[in-house]
Amino acid sequence: MEKEEDKLSTPKEKCNFADYLLKPIEVNSLFFVFMLLVGVIMNVSHRNPFGYLELLADVYVVSLLLSLCPKILRRGLQIILCSITYSIAFIDACCKTLFGTPITPTMLLLAQETTGRESTEFFLQYIKPELLFSTAGVILLIALFHIVMAVRKQTFRSSFFKQPIIASTLTVTLLVGITLSVYDKTQLYTARNLSELEVAVVNGFAHIYHPVERVAYGLYSNHLIAKQVDGVIKANREIKIDSCAMTSPIIVLVVGESANRHHSQLYGYPLPTTPRQFALKNGKDSLAVFTDVVSPWNLTSRVFKQIFSLQSVGEKGDWSDYALFPAVFKKAGYHVSFLSNQFPYGINYTPDWTNNLMGGFFLNHPQLNKQMFDYRNTEIHSFDDELLNDYKHINVKDKKPQLIIFHLLGQHFQYTMRCKDEMKKFGIKDYPRRDLTDDEKQTIADYDNATLYNDIVLSKIVELFRKKDAIVIYLSDHGEDCYGKDAQMAGRQTETEQIDIKKYHEEFEIPFWIWCSPAYKQKHHKIFMETLKAQNNKFMTDDLPHLLFYLAGIKTKDYQRERNLISPHFNNARHRLVLQNIDYDQALMR
């Protein structure tokens, strides 16, 4: 190491090729060395030699570009680039420590879809002092050391690289690295769709070796997903309704969040977490509880695009090639309302490609919103029962039939914040399991309290429609592990390659029930009896639109009776493909 002023006062020597080659490294020595060091530490490529070659080449190219800038501008750009790199590397290291995986497109998607409240809850739960003793702490130390050297104006000597053999080796290495880098990045960032991007990933060398690269890849991947919205808009325009009998005047769809049916009394859980639903099942209401329903995904964003789209998993094309069922209902003459405590209209939407429109975001695209809904709420609430107040603002003229969709926070993590304090009932004492710590038992208690509160909200929704000619359908978007007998964890696995269905089955098995008001049972007794007879059918929620079309009496070429859950013609032999291509029932039998 040497002082910068010492380096600058060195007598001029005759320049050769090595001098020109090393010039960008000399004028950016701190930047070059520390950015290289961060890349080496954070390299998680399975093809490490290529990853290191690309890393060296990429840092060199950036240094070369910086060396062409005036000194003041160069210093400013170095500060900006270093700040971005250290921040991303720290987050990447935290993700690897906490979740066993570095930054992924899914994480970026979730970050883009997450509200400020959810972000705060997340950081309060996960960011702890122990992270300082992981790779994240190493990144912070490197950043601190970099700052100290920069303040003291110290640099790294480059005379070592001027030795002929070293200079020649470095030259060849840089040329090979630059070639690999150009090839990889051209393949990746000229992909026009997700299929081409997947091929580029398979054929590449080591293009996702660095946290900054992982962010760039994730953003581009999500950008391609966002383009799918254009296809949905076109499909909605081409909707054709043959006829609509408007059989059910009021259809209420309640989509819960992260509800594990194995923590519900309705499905045999020993604690009284769903007493009101249990009463509906065993009382005069005769709630129809479906015993074998799974979600196609364990992520809200992917579930929503799949259950809203008329495409079923395994059919040709992509979900974005098909219309969305609320748009069909609206075109058929129904008044369609969407009341969400996660994606209220006007929040989390910016009209450019950086806003990912997959999952929750496509609901807030202005054009899609107009195609699908007549009414939207515009505010989020601390608790789900407050969302019910928004229902009072719905103004339906001429007694039009209604489709009302409630989207709850349900048992969304962080569980302790999903139940009002005065309503909490369960505690550590309720879980006499010796295999769990008190903290883990408290997590289960928090989840069960959230489930109890969700039970209260669902009962209030039922009571809203008790005196009307209405049918209510409840399902959760996906499940959630909460220290079950197979997966000793709370939460979900977000990366497909990490999921063993047999172990994490509780993330896909969801509660699903249908309730009919007294007036509805009397006027539509056939439908009521069909729900009771179908309770043991094997169903996946990507086929939900076909059930809804049947209840409404909508006749369209897209309706398939074998996908209608309560139809006598329902296909129980269908392959339920979760995570796009895993046969759920076969996976459980292995």
Summary of the structure (lengths in Angstrom):
residues: 590
radius of gyration: 28.3
end to end distance: 59.9
largest distance: 99.6
contacts: 1896
relative contact order: 0.12
helix: 55%
strand: 10%
